[in-house]
Amino acid sequence: MSRDVSVAGAFILTPACPPVGTTLQLEIALPPLYGPTPTVRLKGKARVVRIERAAESAAQSGFAVVSQGFTMEELGRNKADQ
């Protein structure tokens, strides 16, 4: 799950975080405006720049990454979605 996503980076929600400076290969399917099937995917390398640890059980832990070259790919659409 993610909190914020753009071609410049993302914030990934997770209880286990990689160390700052780690390079990751990410693939993020963005939710569609209409219908249940994702229509856009971001892929590429990203570097961890910040970790947030939840102080309370209601808060969510995670980490921020900066893109090192995301590409955006349009996924195939079902004819029912057009």
Contacts in CASP RR format, 6 or more apart in sequence:
PFRMAT RR
TARGET T0000
AUTHOR 0000-0000-0000
METHOD contacts of the structure
MODEL  1
MSRDVSVAGAFILTPACPPVGTTLQLEIALPPLYGPTPTVRLKGKARVVR
IERAAESAAQSGFAVVSQGFTMEELGRNKADQ
1 12 0 8 1.000
1 13 0 8 1.000
1 14 0 8 1.000
2 10 0 8 1.000
2 11 0 8 1.000
2 12 0 8 1.000
2 13 0 8 1.000
2 28 0 8 1.000
3 11 0 8 1.000
3 12 0 8 1.000
3 13 0 8 1.000
3 60 0 8 1.000
4 10 0 8 1.000
4 11 0 8 1.000
5 11 0 8 1.000
5 28 0 8 1.000
5 30 0 8 1.000
5 42 0 8 1.000
7 42 0 8 1.000
7 67 0 8 1.000
7 70 0 8 1.000
7 72 0 8 1.000
8 66 0 8 1.000
8 67 0 8 1.000
9 46 0 8 1.000
9 64 0 8 1.000
9 65 0 8 1.000
9 66 0 8 1.000
9 67 0 8 1.000
9 70 0 8 1.000
10 26 0 8 1.000
10 28 0 8 1.000
10 42 0 8 1.000
10 46 0 8 1.000
10 64 0 8 1.000
10 65 0 8 1.000
10 67 0 8 1.000
11 62 0 8 1.000
11 63 0 8 1.000
11 64 0 8 1.000
11 65 0 8 1.000
12 62 0 8 1.000
12 63 0 8 1.000
12 64 0 8 1.000
12 65 0 8 1.000
13 60 0 8 1.000
13 61 0 8 1.000
13 62 0 8 1.000
14 61 0 8 1.000
14 62 0 8 1.000
14 63 0 8 1.000
15 61 0 8 1.000
15 62 0 8 1.000
17 48 0 8 1.000
17 51 0 8 1.000
17 53 0 8 1.000
17 61 0 8 1.000
17 62 0 8 1.000
17 63 0 8 1.000
18 24 0 8 1.000
18 48 0 8 1.000
18 63 0 8 1.000
19 48 0 8 1.000
19 51 0 8 1.000
20 48 0 8 1.000
20 49 0 8 1.000
20 50 0 8 1.000
20 51 0 8 1.000
21 47 0 8 1.000
21 48 0 8 1.000
21 49 0 8 1.000
22 47 0 8 1.000
22 48 0 8 1.000
23 45 0 8 1.000
23 46 0 8 1.000
23 47 0 8 1.000
23 48 0 8 1.000
23 68 0 8 1.000
24 45 0 8 1.000
24 46 0 8 1.000
24 47 0 8 1.000
24 48 0 8 1.000
24 65 0 8 1.000
25 44 0 8 1.000
25 45 0 8 1.000
26 42 0 8 1.000
26 43 0 8 1.000
26 44 0 8 1.000
26 45 0 8 1.000
26 46 0 8 1.000
26 65 0 8 1.000
26 70 0 8 1.000
27 41 0 8 1.000
27 42 0 8 1.000
27 43 0 8 1.000
27 44 0 8 1.000
28 41 0 8 1.000
28 42 0 8 1.000
28 43 0 8 1.000
29 38 0 8 1.000
29 40 0 8 1.000
29 41 0 8 1.000
29 75 0 8 1.000
30 38 0 8 1.000
30 39 0 8 1.000
30 40 0 8 1.000
30 41 0 8 1.000
30 42 0 8 1.000
31 38 0 8 1.000
32 38 0 8 1.000
32 39 0 8 1.000
32 81 0 8 1.000
34 81 0 8 1.000
35 81 0 8 1.000
37 75 0 8 1.000
37 77 0 8 1.000
37 78 0 8 1.000
37 81 0 8 1.000
38 75 0 8 1.000
39 74 0 8 1.000
39 75 0 8 1.000
39 76 0 8 1.000
39 77 0 8 1.000
39 81 0 8 1.000
40 72 0 8 1.000
40 73 0 8 1.000
40 74 0 8 1.000
40 75 0 8 1.000
41 72 0 8 1.000
41 73 0 8 1.000
41 75 0 8 1.000
42 70 0 8 1.000
42 71 0 8 1.000
42 72 0 8 1.000
42 73 0 8 1.000
43 70 0 8 1.000
43 71 0 8 1.000
43 73 0 8 1.000
44 67 0 8 1.000
44 68 0 8 1.000
44 69 0 8 1.000
44 70 0 8 1.000
44 71 0 8 1.000
45 67 0 8 1.000
45 68 0 8 1.000
45 69 0 8 1.000
46 65 0 8 1.000
46 66 0 8 1.000
46 67 0 8 1.000
46 68 0 8 1.000
46 70 0 8 1.000
47 65 0 8 1.000
47 66 0 8 1.000
47 68 0 8 1.000
48 63 0 8 1.000
48 64 0 8 1.000
48 65 0 8 1.000
49 64 0 8 1.000
49 65 0 8 1.000
49 66 0 8 1.000
50 63 0 8 1.000
50 64 0 8 1.000
51 61 0 8 1.000
51 62 0 8 1.000
51 63 0 8 1.000
51 64 0 8 1.000
52 61 0 8 1.000
52 62 0 8 1.000
52 63 0 8 1.000
52 64 0 8 1.000
53 61 0 8 1.000
53 62 0 8 1.000
54 60 0 8 1.000
54 61 0 8 1.000
END
